[in-house]
Amino acid sequence: MADLIDIAFTLNRRPVHLRARSDLRLLDLLRGDLRLTGAKEGCGKGECGACTVIVDGQATDSCLMMAFQADGSVVETIEGLAGDGLHPLQDAFIETGGVQCGICIPGMIMAGKALLDRDPQADADAIRGGLAGNLCRCTGYTKIFAAVARAAGRPAPHPRATATTPAAAPAYYRPRSLEEALEILAQRAGEARPVAGGTDVLVKAKDGQQSLGTLFDLTAVPELKGIEERDGHLWIGSGATHAEMMASPLVARHLPSLPQACAVIGGPQIRNRGTLGGNLANASPAADTVPPLYVADAVVELVSVSARRDVPVADFFTGPRQSVLVPDELIVGVRVPFRGGVRGCFLRLGQRQAQAISKVSVAVGMTFRDGRPDWVRVALGAVAPTVVRAREAEKALLAGGYEGLRRAREAVKSEVEPIDDLRSTRAYRREMAAVLLERAVRSVAEG
């Protein structure tokens, strides 16, 4: 049976301190314990955005966040928007006719508010991007986008709340240091499972593959956070989110294909929560952040109570959903050597343009001297049991010119090991690996 634990946070500008079941998602706490039913359970997997709330200023799928992960945070729901009257966004949705059944609209409004809080003069492209994680099957999107555009620049009825409520969750659910987190793993190895963004683990729980009662949170561990220069390397903490990697000038300079990969992972809510460490630990051959790490010769830093070790990313994965990570270890971060003048590109194909698992992905990293390639890396995802380096294609590209590109296209077809599955055929994946490689190389060369 789940424990009852203390949780404290600021909710709609008011402090909340309560005891709640440790296996509750934030959505369950809001709807059940607190009777705030504006956030809806749609897909339960982070694809529809109907459960969107704002946590510490970021749009968040409350179905993919444990309740105790909100401890010490600022949470805003649709119920807290109004002041003396409706919030400008609520008025705008009414004025434009952007409201129909009401299932998706609270999430749309909250995603719109998070966007306008960050960018009060958001243009049409920013609005489309900001609402990319929210689905609607009644109104369509034209009036919804128009509503957010109409609200842009209008004054909010009250200032944004800041964190004023001290955290209360016990350390064995929400450790505040790496040492505490490692002690939990050492004492409960094979039982307790760490969670950060929850974008993979809580989806498995929805499908009955994971118990919510065995999770503990890593988001308060400072040693896992940050993106910085360290001794001639780029260091990215395992707790860095996809949104943080997209926004980092250091990542853009030293590992340019990585922010491109992060930009196609889910919608804004997923990118605000999902982490690099989670993507690695999940060990999916279709993980979009992994091919960029291969082309950067990245090293994964692992730590347990008794030891630390560095593992080249190409040696980290042993098969689909399998890695060298053992039950009492955590991924601390990833280290990438600096390489002057590196250019990169990441491309992928999915069932649709957004919020889809890759059928084929390719990352390319290159440097040039006198207009010719002098260093090349190519990695592909979703075409083998693990991400693969295309070494023969790399050799062909080093030769330069059209002939080198033609030989690289042919080489890469023999270096992948795709399968037939529900999402695609082996033959299609093999052919598209070559097509994406050529597109990526041309993009890098045009620089």
C-alpha positions in Angstrom: 0.0 0.0 0.0 1.2 3.5 -0.8 2.6 5.7 1.9 1.0 9.0 3.0 3.6 11.7 2.8 3.7 15.5 3.4 3.6 17.8 0.3 3.7 21.6 0.3 3.5 24.0 -2.6 2.0 27.2 -3.7 -1.3 26.6 -5.6 -3.0 29.5 -7.4 -1.1 32.0 -5.2 -2.0 30.3 -2.0 0.1 27.9 0.2 -1.1 24.3 0.4 0.2 21.8 2.9 -1.3 18.3 2.9 -0.7 14.6 3.3 -1.2 12.6 0.1 -0.6 9.1 -1.2 2.8 8.7 -2.6 1.5 7.0 -5.8 -0.7 9.9 -6.9 0.1 11.8 -10.0 -0.3 15.6 -9.8 -3.4 15.3 -12.0 -5.0 12.9 -9.5 -4.1 15.2 -6.5 -5.6 18.2 -8.2 -8.8 16.5 -9.4 -9.4 14.1 -6.5 -8.0 15.6 -3.3 -8.3 19.3 -4.2 -11.4 19.1 -6.4 -9.8 21.3 -9.1 -11.3 19.5 -12.1 -10.3 22.0 -14.9 -7.4 19.8 -15.9 -8.7 16.8 -17.7 -7.5 13.2 -18.1 -7.3 12.8 -21.9 -4.7 10.3 -23.2 -2.8 10.0 -19.9 0.4 9.7 -21.9 1.4 13.4 -22.5 0.1 13.5 -26.1 -3.1 15.6 -25.9 -2.3 18.3 -23.4 -5.8 18.3 -21.8 -4.2 18.0 -18.3 -1.8 21.0 -18.8 -1.1 23.1 -15.7 1.8 25.5 -15.1 4.5 24.4 -12.7 7.2 27.0 -11.9 6.3 29.0 -15.0 6.4 26.0 -17.4 3.5 24.3 -19.2 3.4 20.8 -17.8 1.4 17.6 -18.4 0.0 16.9 -14.9 -0.6 13.3 -15.9 3.2 12.7 -16.3 4.2 14.3 -13.0 4.0 12.7 -9.6 2.2 14.8 -6.9 5.3 14.8 -4.7 7.4 16.2 -7.5 5.4 19.5 -7.1 6.7 19.8 -3.5 8.1 23.3 -3.0 6.9 24.5 -6.5 4.4 27.1 -7.8 1.4 25.4 -9.5 -1.2 27.3 -11.5 -4.4 25.7 -12.8 -7.3 27.1 -14.8 -9.2 27.8 -11.6 -6.7 30.3 -10.5 -6.5 32.5 -13.6 -9.3 34.9 -12.9 -9.0 38.1 -10.8 -12.0 40.3 -10.4 -13.1 39.1 -13.8 -12.0 36.5 -16.4 -8.4 36.4 -17.4 -7.6 38.0 -20.8 -7.1 34.6 -22.3 -10.4 33.4 -21.2 -12.1 36.5 -22.6 -10.3 36.0 -25.9 -11.4 32.4 -26.2 -15.0 33.5 -25.8 -14.6 36.5 -28.2 -13.1 34.4 -31.0 -15.4 31.4 -30.5 -12.4 29.2 -29.6 -14.4 27.2 -27.1 -16.5 24.1 -27.8 -16.7 20.9 -25.7 -14.4 22.1 -22.9 -12.3 19.0 -22.6 -9.2 20.5 -24.3 -9.8 24.2 -23.7 -8.4 24.5 -20.1 -5.2 22.9 -21.2 -5.1 25.2 -24.3 -5.5 28.2 -22.1 -2.9 27.2 -19.6 -0.4 26.4 -22.4 -1.2 29.8 -23.9 -0.7 31.5 -20.5 2.7 29.9 -20.1 3.7 31.2 -23.5 2.4 34.7 -23.0 4.0 34.9 -19.5 7.3 34.2 -21.2 6.7 36.1 -24.5 3.9 38.7 -24.1 4.1 39.7 -27.7 4.2 36.2 -29.2 3.8 36.1 -32.9 1.9 33.5 -35.0 4.8 31.1 -35.2 5.5 31.3 -31.5 1.8 30.6 -30.7 1.7 27.6 -33.0 4.9 26.3 -31.3 3.6 27.0 -27.8 0.4 25.1 -28.4 2.0 22.2 -30.3 1.5 19.9 -27.3 -2.3 20.4 -27.2 -4.8 18.6 -29.3 -8.4 19.7 -30.2 -10.9 17.6 -32.2 -13.9 20.0 -32.0 -13.0 23.6 -32.9 -9.9 23.1 -34.9 -6.9 25.4 -34.3 -7.6 28.6 -36.2 -9.9 30.2 -33.6 -7.7 28.9 -30.7 -4.6 30.5 -32.2 -6.5 33.7 -32.9 -7.6 33.8 -29.2 -4.0 33.6 -27.9 -3.0 36.2 -30.4 -5.8 38.5 -29.3 -4.7 38.1 -25.6 -1.1 38.9 -26.4 -0.1 42.2 -24.8 -3.2 42.5 -22.6 -2.3 43.0 -18.9 -2.7 40.0 -16.6 -5.1 40.4 -13.7 -2.4 39.6 -11.1 1.4 39.2 -11.0 2.9 35.8 -11.4 3.3 33.9 -8.2 6.7 33.0 -6.8 7.8 30.1 -4.6 7.1 31.0 -1.0 6.0 27.6 0.4 8.9 25.5 1.8 9.2 21.9 0.5 7.9 19.2 2.9 8.3 15.9 1.1 10.6 13.4 2.9 14.0 12.9 1.5 13.4 9.2 0.7 10.9 10.3 -1.9 12.5 13.6 -2.9 16.3 13.5 -2.1 18.0 16.9 -2.0 21.5 15.7 -2.9 23.2 13.1 -5.0 24.4 11.4 -1.8 20.8 10.9 -0.6 19.7 9.6 -4.0 22.5 7.1 -4.2 21.7 5.9 -0.6 18.1 5.2 -1.7 19.3 3.1 -4.6 21.8 1.2 -2.5 19.3 0.4 0.2 16.4 -0.4 -2.2 18.3 -1.6 -5.3 16.0 -3.4 -7.7 12.9 -2.0 -6.0 13.1 1.8 -6.0 13.2 3.5 -9.4 14.3 7.1 -10.0 12.1 9.5 -12.0 12.9 12.9 -13.3 10.7 14.1 -16.1 8.4 11.1 -16.0 7.7 11.2 -19.7 8.7 7.6 -20.1 8.2 6.0 -16.7 4.6 7.4 -16.1 3.6 6.3 -19.6 4.7 2.8 -18.7 2.7 3.1 -15.5 -0.4 4.0 -17.5 0.1 0.8 -19.5 0.5 -1.2 -16.3 4.2 -1.9 -16.8 5.4 0.2 -13.8 4.3 0.7 -10.2 3.9 4.3 -9.2 4.5 3.3 -5.6 8.2 2.5 -6.2 9.3 5.9 -7.6 11.4 8.6 -6.1 12.2 12.0 -7.6 15.6 13.3 -8.9 14.5 16.9 -9.8 15.7 18.4 -6.6 19.2 16.9 -6.9 21.5 19.9 -7.8 24.5 17.7 -8.9 22.4 16.4 -11.9 21.6 19.9 -13.2 23.4 22.4 -15.4 25.1 22.8 -18.8 28.6 24.2 -18.6 32.2 24.1 -19.7 34.5 21.7 -17.8 38.1 21.2 -18.6 37.9 21.4 -22.3 34.5 19.6 -22.5 30.9 20.5 -22.7 29.1 18.9 -19.6 25.4 18.4 -19.7 23.8 17.2 -16.5 21.5 14.2 -16.7 18.7 16.4 -15.3 18.9 18.9 -18.1 15.6 19.1 -19.9 15.1 19.1 -23.6 13.9 22.7 -23.4 17.1 23.7 -21.6 19.3 22.0 -24.1 17.4 23.8 -27.0 18.0 27.2 -25.3 21.7 26.6 -24.4 24.3 28.6 -26.5 26.9 26.1 -25.3 25.0 23.2 -26.7 24.3 25.0 -30.0 28.0 25.8 -30.4 29.6 22.4 -29.5 26.9 19.9 -30.2 24.7 21.5 -32.8 22.6 18.5 -33.8 21.4 18.0 -30.2 19.0 21.0 -29.9 17.7 20.1 -33.3 16.8 16.6 -32.0 15.3 18.1 -28.8 13.1 20.4 -30.8 11.2 17.4 -32.3 10.6 15.5 -29.1 6.9 15.7 -28.1 5.3 19.1 -27.5 6.4 22.0 -25.2 5.1 20.2 -22.1 7.2 17.1 -22.8 10.3 19.2 -23.6 9.8 21.1 -20.4 10.0 17.9 -18.3 11.8 15.2 -20.2 15.5 15.0 -19.5 18.7 13.8 -21.2 19.3 11.2 -18.4 15.8 9.8 -18.8 16.3 9.5 -22.6 19.5 7.6 -22.0 18.2 5.3 -19.2 15.2 4.4 -21.3 17.6 2.9 -23.9 15.2 3.1 -26.8 16.9 2.6 -30.2 14.6 5.4 -31.4 15.6 7.9 -28.7 16.2 11.2 -30.6 18.9 12.7 -28.3 21.2 9.6 -28.7 22.4 9.9 -32.3 23.7 13.4 -31.6 25.7 12.1 -28.7 27.2 9.4 -30.8 28.4 11.9 -33.4 29.9 14.0 -30.6 32.0 11.1 -29.1 30.1 11.7 -25.9 31.0 9.9 -22.6 28.3 9.0 -20.1 29.2 9.5 -16.4 27.8 6.9 -14.0 28.0 6.9 -10.2 27.0 4.6 -7.4 27.7 4.7 -3.6 31.0 2.9 -4.1 32.3 3.9 -7.5 32.3 6.2 -10.5 32.9 5.2 -14.1 32.9 6.7 -17.5 31.3 4.8 -20.4 31.5 5.9 -24.1 28.0 6.4 -25.3 28.5 3.8 -28.0 29.3 1.2 -25.3 26.4 2.3 -23.0 23.6 0.5 -24.9 23.5 -3.3 -25.2 20.2 -3.8 -26.9 16.7 -2.5 -27.2 15.7 -1.0 -23.7 19.0 -2.4 -22.3 22.2 -0.7 -21.1 25.2 -1.2 -18.9 23.5 0.8 -16.1 23.1 -1.3 -13.0 20.3 -0.9 -10.3 22.4 1.0 -7.8 23.8 3.5 -10.4 22.7 6.9 -11.6 23.6 8.8 -14.7 25.2 12.0 -13.5 25.8 13.7 -16.9 27.3 13.5 -20.3 30.7 14.9 -21.3 31.4 16.0 -24.9 34.9 17.0 -26.1 35.2 20.5 -27.6 35.8 20.4 -31.4 36.4 23.7 -33.1 34.2 24.6 -36.1 31.9 21.6 -35.8 28.7 21.7 -37.8 25.8 19.3 -37.2 22.4 18.3 -38.4 19.7 16.0 -37.1 16.8 14.7 -39.2 14.1 12.1 -38.7 11.0 10.6 -40.1 7.9 9.7 -38.1 4.2 8.8 -38.7 3.5 12.6 -38.5 5.6 15.7 -38.2 5.2 16.1 -34.4 4.7 14.0 -31.3 5.7 10.8 -33.1 8.3 8.1 -32.5 11.1 8.1 -35.1 10.9 5.5 -37.9 14.4 6.6 -39.0 16.7 9.3 -37.6 20.2 10.5 -38.6 22.7 12.8 -36.9 25.7 14.1 -38.7 28.7 16.0 -37.3 31.4 17.4 -39.6 34.4 19.8 -39.6 35.9 21.3 -42.7 39.3 22.5 -43.9 39.7 24.5 -47.0 36.1 23.6 -47.9 36.6 19.8 -47.6 35.6 17.5 -44.8 38.4 16.6 -42.4 36.3 15.0 -39.6 33.0 13.1 -40.0 30.6 11.3 -37.8 27.3 9.7 -38.8 24.9 7.9 -36.4 21.4 6.5 -37.1 18.5 5.7 -34.8 15.5 3.3 -35.1 17.3 1.2 -37.7 19.0 -1.4 -35.5 18.8 -2.9 -31.9 20.8 0.2 -30.8 21.8 3.5 -32.3 24.6 2.7 -34.8 27.7 4.6 -36.1 27.9 4.4 -39.9 31.7 4.1 -40.2 31.8 3.1 -43.9 29.6 6.1 -44.8 31.9 8.3 -42.7 35.0 7.1 -44.7 33.1 7.8 -48.0 32.2 11.3 -46.9 35.8 12.2 -46.0 36.6 11.8 -49.7 34.3 14.8 -50.4 32.4 15.7 -53.5 29.4 14.1 -55.2 31.1 10.8 -55.6 31.8 10.6 -51.9 28.2 11.4 -51.0 27.0 8.7 -53.5 29.2 6.1 -52.0 28.1 7.1 -48.5 24.4 6.6 -49.5 25.1 3.1 -50.6 27.3 2.3 -47.6 24.8 3.4 -45.1 22.2 1.0 -46.5 24.4 -1.9 -45.6 25.3 -0.6 -42.2 21.8 -0.4 -40.8 19.8 -3.5 -39.5 16.1 -2.3 -39.7 13.1 -4.5 -39.0 9.5 -4.6 -40.2 7.0 -3.4 -37.5 3.7 -1.6 -37.2 5.4 1.8 -37.9 7.3 0.9 -41.1 9.0 -1.7 -43.2 12.6 -2.8 -43.3 13.0 -1.8 -47.0 11.5 1.7 -46.4 13.8 2.3 -43.4 16.8 1.2 -45.3 16.1 3.5 -48.2 15.2 6.5 -46.1 18.4 6.1 -44.0 20.2 6.9 -47.3 17.9 9.8 -48.2 18.1 11.4 -44.7 21.9 11.0 -44.7 22.1 12.9 -48.0 19.8 15.7 -46.8 21.7 16.0 -43.5 25.1 16.2 -45.2 23.9 18.8 -47.7 22.5 20.8 -44.8 25.8 20.7 -43.0 27.8 21.5 -46.1 25.7 24.5 -46.8 26.3 25.5 -43.2 
